[in-house]
Amino acid sequence: MSATFYPAKRTPTSRYPWDFVEIPYEVNFSNSNTRIILEKLGLDPNFEESDPQPIGDFIVACQRFIGGTPYPDDKNLSASSYEIQLTVTGVMLRKVAMLLAAATMGRELGATHWYFA
C-alpha cells in the first residue's frame, strides 16, 4: 500500500468534507515509510485514522526537522533495509524537503490542512 500527501481545504460547495489543493507533483511513500516520517516529524503516525491536520503545524515540523538534521555521508552506508536507510541516510532529509515544498505550495494555493490517503 502507498500513501500520498495532499494539501487540503474546505469548500462549502463540495460534496466532500475536504478537497485537495492541486500542486504540480505528488509525494507518496509506502504506508510504513509514511508512519516513520510522521513519527520523526513528531506528528501522529496513524495517518489512516487521522482527520486532516493544520498545514502550518506540518510546515513548522518539517522546517524544524530540516534545520536540526545534519546531512549524513551516504557513501559509507552498508544497511540493506530501506527502512534503516530511510532513518540513517540523507534519504529522510530529502523526503522531508519534498513534503515541505508540497505543503508550502499547497498553502500558497489556499490549503489550510493536510492529510495522507
C-alpha positions, 0 to 999 in steps of 0.5 A: 500500500502507498500513501500520498500527501495532499494539501487540503481545504474546505469548500462549502460547495463540495460534496466532500468534507475536504478537497485537495489543493492541486500542486504540480507533483505528488509525494507518496511513500509506502504506508510504513515509510509514511508512519516513520516520517510522521513519527520523526516529524513528531506528528501522529503516525496513524495517518489512516485514522487521522482527520486532516491536520493544520498545514502550518503545524506540518510546515513548522515540523518539517522546517524544524526537522530540516534545520536540526538534521545534519546531512549524513555521508551516504557513501559509507552506508552498508544497511540493506533495509530501506527502512534503516536507510530511510532513518540513517541516510540523507534519504529522510532529509530529502523526503522531508524537503519534498513534503515541505515544498508540497505543503508550502505550495499547497498553502500558497494555493489556499490549503489550510490542512493536510492529510495522507490517503 
